[in-house]
Structures are given as C-alpha cells and as structure tokens.
Amino acid sequence: MEQFTSRLDLSQLTEKVEGIKTELSKYLVGQNQLVEYLITALLADGHVLIEGVPGVAKTLTAKLVAKTINASFKRIQFTPDLMPSDITGTSVFNNKTNEFEFKQGPLFANIVLTDEINRAPAKTQAALFEAMEERQITVDGKTYKLEAPFLVVATQNPIEQEGTYRLPEAQLDRFMFKLVVDYPTIEEEASILLKHHRQDYNVDFSQIQTVLDKSAIASLRATVAHVVVEDNLMKYIAALVHSTRSNPSLYLGASPRASLAIMNAAKALACIRGKDFVSPEDIKHVILPVLRHRVVLTPEKEMEGITCDLVIKQLIDKIEVPR
C-alpha cells in the first residue's frame, strides 16, 4: 500500500500543537476536546464563546492556553456597570503637554478573556462587537487598529439569569465556536480530588512554558489557508447550512458566515490531525459548535424541550455525506 505524503509541511504545526497540549495536560484534567477547539479557533482566526456552570475550569483553560502563547493577554470581568471606556480606553488630559492622551484599555491585547460576557450592558457589548468584527476600536471619533492576532475568548453561565443581558444574534454570529463545557466524569473528578489532596494542583502561571509567538501563529495560519477543500465538500457545507433556513423547528437559520466558519475551522482541524486536506469527518466535528449559537428554535419547539443541538444532529443525519 502506497504511503500518503502530505503536500504541505505540517511538522511545525503538529509539533506546536502537541507542545500546547503537553503543557496544558500538566494542569488540566479531562478538557482535551475544549483545548483542541480553542487551538482550532486560534489557527482559524475565530473568537470562542464558552458556556458552562461555575467550577468546570472554563476560565482556567482559556488562561492556560493564552499563557502558552508569547503574546499580550488581558482578562476582563464583565459586570452590569461596565462602561465602553472601561474596555476600550479613554482620553486623559496631560498637564505637561496641555493635550489629551489616549490610554489604551484591556481590549488592546492579542488574547482577551472576557468573563461572564452576558453581564455587560448593550453599549459595552457594542464596543466589544466592533473589536471582534472589525479588529479595530473607535474612541472619540478616532480609529485604532488592533494588532494581530486578536482572539476573544468569552465565558458565560447558562443558569444564572439575574443581572444578565442576552447577547444579540448579530454578536453571537461573530463567535466562530460556542463550546459547551459539561461536568467531569466520575473518573476525572476523582483525579482532580487526588491532585488537590496531594497538593500538586496549584497552577503557577509563571512556570508555564510558551510554545507559540505571534510570528509563529501568522506562519501556521498561512499553512492552514493552503489546506485543500474539494468542491463536493464545499457543496456539502453549503447544503448543511442551507438546510437550517428551511427547517420547521428553526425560527432563524444560519448565515453564509456560518459556512465560512465551518470551512475555516475544518481546515485548521485537518492540520491539527496531520492532514493537508479536509475530510467529511473534519466538517462533522466542527458543525455543532459553529451552528448551535447561530440558529434559533421556534417557540413551540422550545416549549417541547427540543434543543438546537438535537435539531443540528438531525440535519447532519439527513444530508448525504460526499464520497
């Protein structure tokens, strides 16, 4: 049997990805899929929304991934009284020069972790929206470009509704993935308890080894861009997304931005798996996190207890997979 030879040199990419996974495995228990999706989003230049109940290591995982990258990192705790200037920055009068100077806010970073994103009011969400979509920030009529890479990792609690603001569909659409973090298994929780009992679970962020820098990310993203996607697979992606617009269980279907997100995420995932071409399995693996926050159930289906995930899985089963 003839051995497959990759047309792209993926050695650097696979080495860096394994380096990140190895470094994170020292501190995390059972978050392998979450880590893989975060790396996929980083390589595909997409923002990530992580949803889960408190205490399932959402923030810790995002911070650990950020610390393996030699780039600027900022964490913002969103609260109902957070103002746009608190995240974008503001102009401050300098008595020495008699001029206003712009002081950059925490959004001026390569990786921004926004905790409990749904707690911020509409004006602050709008400021974040511009940064996510345009990769720029406008303050006092002046526009400031954000340095690449720029990645927003947001967390939210699905249970607590008091003092929260529902994210508008337009903003949700700017997140490449919505990742749902569930409770650990019994074995994983027992392992966590054992680590704490042995007192070897404290995370010293200063000891985390950096694996990537900004130039390496740009190089890896250029590699991902050259991954082959066959025409029949592009039609498969289009058919999947198009089916959300005519499904009787859905009030709102996904836009072409979802199709692009599926393709780009599948290309990045293929590289992580050591391939220079996208397969149907890569597409299937990213469909759920790409679509679950972009479609809206009809009120009737919502009352019946149907979930977006269930409807999406039914759509995947109906669409014929290309051979």
C-alpha positions in Angstrom: 0.0 0.0 0.0 1.4 3.4 -1.1 2.1 5.7 1.9 0.4 9.1 2.0 2.7 12.1 1.5 1.5 15.5 2.7 1.7 18.3 0.1 2.1 20.7 3.0 4.9 20.7 5.6 2.8 20.2 8.7 5.7 19.3 11.0 6.0 22.7 12.7 2.2 22.9 13.2 1.8 19.5 14.7 4.9 20.0 16.9 3.5 23.3 18.3 0.0 21.9 18.8 1.4 18.9 20.7 3.6 21.2 22.7 0.5 23.2 23.9 -1.4 20.0 24.7 1.5 18.6 26.7 1.9 21.8 28.7 -1.8 22.0 29.5 -2.0 18.4 30.5 0.2 19.2 33.5 -2.6 21.3 34.9 -5.9 20.2 33.3 -8.0 17.0 33.8 -10.4 15.9 31.1 -10.6 19.1 28.9 -9.0 17.6 25.8 -11.8 18.5 23.4 -12.1 22.1 24.8 -8.4 22.6 24.3 -8.5 21.2 20.7 -11.3 23.5 19.8 -9.5 26.5 21.3 -6.4 25.7 19.3 -8.5 25.2 16.2 -10.1 28.7 16.7 -6.7 30.2 17.2 -5.4 28.8 13.9 -8.6 29.7 12.0 -8.7 33.3 13.4 -12.0 32.9 15.2 -13.4 34.0 18.5 -14.8 31.5 21.0 -17.7 31.6 23.5 -17.5 29.0 26.3 -20.7 28.2 28.2 -20.8 26.1 31.4 -21.8 26.2 35.0 -19.4 27.6 37.5 -16.4 25.4 38.6 -15.8 23.4 35.4 -12.5 25.2 34.5 -13.7 27.4 31.7 -11.6 30.4 32.7 -8.6 28.3 33.8 -8.5 26.5 30.5 -8.7 29.8 28.5 -5.9 31.4 30.7 -3.7 28.3 30.3 -4.0 28.3 26.5 -3.2 32.0 26.5 -0.1 31.6 28.7 1.4 29.0 26.2 1.5 31.9 23.6 4.1 34.6 23.8 1.6 37.4 23.2 -0.2 40.1 25.3 -3.1 38.7 27.4 -5.8 40.6 29.3 -8.7 39.4 31.4 -11.9 41.5 31.8 -14.5 40.6 34.3 -17.8 41.8 32.8 -20.3 43.5 35.2 -23.6 45.4 34.8 -21.9 48.7 35.5 -19.0 48.2 33.0 -18.8 51.1 30.6 -17.3 51.0 27.0 -14.4 53.2 28.1 -13.5 50.6 30.7 -12.6 48.1 28.0 -11.6 50.4 25.0 -9.6 53.0 26.9 -10.2 56.8 27.3 -8.5 60.1 26.6 -6.8 61.7 29.6 -5.6 65.3 29.9 -1.8 65.7 30.2 -1.0 68.8 32.3 2.6 68.8 30.9 1.7 68.9 27.3 -1.8 70.5 27.7 -3.1 67.8 25.4 -5.3 64.8 25.7 -3.6 61.5 25.5 -5.3 58.2 24.7 -4.8 55.5 27.4 -5.4 52.1 25.9 -7.9 49.8 27.6 -7.7 46.0 28.1 -9.1 45.3 24.6 -5.7 46.3 23.2 -4.2 42.8 23.6 -3.7 39.8 21.4 -5.8 37.4 23.5 -8.7 38.8 25.6 -10.6 36.7 28.1 -14.0 38.2 28.9 -15.5 36.5 31.9 -19.3 36.4 32.1 -19.8 38.3 28.9 -23.6 38.4 29.2 -23.4 40.6 32.3 -22.3 43.7 30.4 -24.9 46.3 29.1 -25.6 47.0 25.4 -23.2 49.9 25.0 -20.3 47.9 26.2 -21.3 44.9 24.1 -21.3 47.2 21.1 -17.7 48.3 21.8 -16.6 44.7 22.0 -18.6 43.9 18.9 -16.6 46.4 16.8 -13.3 45.0 18.1 -14.4 41.4 17.3 -15.7 42.1 13.8 -13.5 45.0 12.5 -10.4 44.3 14.5 -10.4 47.9 15.5 -11.6 50.3 18.2 -13.1 53.7 17.8 -12.8 56.3 20.6 -13.7 60.0 20.3 -14.0 59.7 16.5 -10.5 58.2 16.1 -10.0 54.6 15.0 -7.2 52.4 16.4 -6.3 49.1 14.6 -5.8 46.1 16.8 -2.6 44.1 16.4 -2.8 40.6 15.0 -3.5 38.0 16.3 -6.6 39.2 18.1 -8.7 36.5 19.8 -11.6 37.0 22.2 -12.4 34.0 24.5 -15.7 34.7 26.3 -17.4 32.7 29.1 -21.0 32.7 30.3 -23.1 30.9 32.8 -26.2 29.4 31.3 -28.1 29.0 34.6 -27.8 32.4 36.3 -30.1 34.9 34.6 -30.4 37.7 37.2 -28.3 40.8 36.2 -27.5 39.4 32.8 -28.1 40.7 29.2 -28.9 38.3 26.4 -26.3 38.5 23.7 -27.8 39.8 20.4 -27.8 37.3 17.5 -25.5 39.6 15.5 -22.9 39.4 18.2 -23.3 35.7 18.7 -22.7 35.3 14.9 -19.2 36.8 15.4 -18.1 33.9 17.5 -16.7 31.0 15.5 -17.5 28.4 18.2 -19.8 28.1 21.1 -18.4 25.4 23.3 -20.5 23.8 26.0 -18.4 22.5 28.9 -20.1 19.8 30.9 -19.4 18.3 34.3 -16.4 16.0 34.5 -16.8 12.2 34.6 -16.5 10.4 37.9 -13.0 9.2 37.0 -11.9 12.8 36.0 -13.4 14.3 39.2 -11.7 11.6 41.3 -8.4 12.5 39.6 -9.0 16.2 40.4 -9.6 15.4 44.0 -6.4 13.3 44.1 -4.3 16.1 42.7 -5.7 18.5 45.3 -5.2 16.0 48.1 -1.5 15.7 47.1 -1.3 19.5 46.9 0.2 19.4 43.4 -2.7 21.1 41.7 -1.8 24.8 42.3 -1.2 26.5 38.9 1.8 28.7 38.8 1.3 30.6 35.6 4.9 31.8 35.7 6.1 28.2 35.2 4.0 27.6 32.1 6.3 27.2 29.0 5.4 29.4 26.0 5.1 27.3 22.8 4.0 29.9 20.2 4.7 33.5 19.5 3.0 36.0 17.2 5.1 35.3 14.1 4.6 31.5 14.5 0.8 32.0 14.7 0.9 34.0 11.4 3.0 31.3 9.8 0.7 28.5 11.0 -2.3 30.4 9.8 -0.7 30.7 6.4 -0.3 26.9 6.3 -3.9 26.4 7.3 -5.0 28.6 4.4 -3.5 26.2 1.9 -5.3 23.1 3.1 -7.3 21.5 0.2 -11.1 21.5 0.3 -12.7 19.6 -2.6 -15.7 21.2 -4.4 -18.1 18.4 -3.3 -17.2 19.2 0.3 -17.9 22.9 -0.2 -21.3 21.9 -1.6 -21.8 19.6 1.5 -21.1 22.6 3.8 -23.5 24.8 1.8 -26.2 22.1 1.9 -25.9 21.7 5.7 -26.1 25.4 6.4 -28.9 25.9 3.8 -31.0 23.2 5.5 -31.1 25.3 8.7 -33.0 28.0 6.8 -35.9 25.8 5.8 -36.2 23.6 8.9 -39.6 23.8 10.5 -38.1 23.5 14.0 -36.0 26.7 13.5 -37.2 30.2 13.6 -33.8 31.6 12.4 -31.3 29.7 10.2 -27.5 30.2 9.8 -26.0 32.8 7.5 -23.1 32.4 5.0 -20.8 33.5 7.8 -21.5 30.1 9.3 -20.5 28.3 6.1 -17.2 30.2 6.1 -16.6 29.3 9.8 -17.2 25.6 9.2 -14.8 25.6 6.2 -12.1 27.5 8.0 -12.4 25.5 11.2 -12.4 22.2 9.3 -9.2 23.3 7.5 -7.5 24.1 10.9 -8.7 20.9 12.4 -7.4 18.9 9.5 -3.9 20.4 10.0 -4.1 19.6 13.7 -4.8 16.0 12.7 -1.8 15.9 10.4 -3.6 16.2 7.0 -3.4 18.8 4.2 -6.9 18.1 3.1 -10.4 18.4 4.7 -12.4 15.2 5.1 -16.2 14.9 5.9 -15.2 13.8 9.4 -13.4 17.2 10.0 -16.6 19.0 8.9 -18.9 17.0 11.0 -16.6 17.6 14.1 -17.0 21.4 13.9 -20.6 21.7 12.7 -22.2 21.6 16.2 -20.0 24.3 17.9 -20.3 26.5 14.8 -24.0 26.3 14.4 -25.5 25.9 17.9 -25.4 29.7 18.7 -26.4 30.8 15.2 -29.8 29.1 14.9 -32.9 29.9 17.0 -35.6 27.4 17.8 -39.3 28.2 17.2 -41.2 28.9 20.4 -43.2 25.7 20.0 -40.1 23.5 19.9 -38.5 25.4 22.7 -41.6 24.7 24.9 -41.4 21.0 23.9 -37.9 20.9 25.3 -36.2 20.4 22.0 -32.6 21.8 21.8 -30.6 23.4 19.0 -28.0 20.6 19.3 -30.7 17.9 18.7 -32.0 19.7 15.6 -28.5 20.2 14.1 -27.7 16.5 14.7 -30.9 15.5 12.8 -29.8 17.8 9.9 -26.4 16.1 9.8 -28.0 12.7 9.6 -30.3 13.8 6.7 -27.7 15.4 4.4 -25.8 12.8 2.3 -22.1 12.7 3.0 -19.9 13.1 -0.1 -17.7 10.1 -1.0 
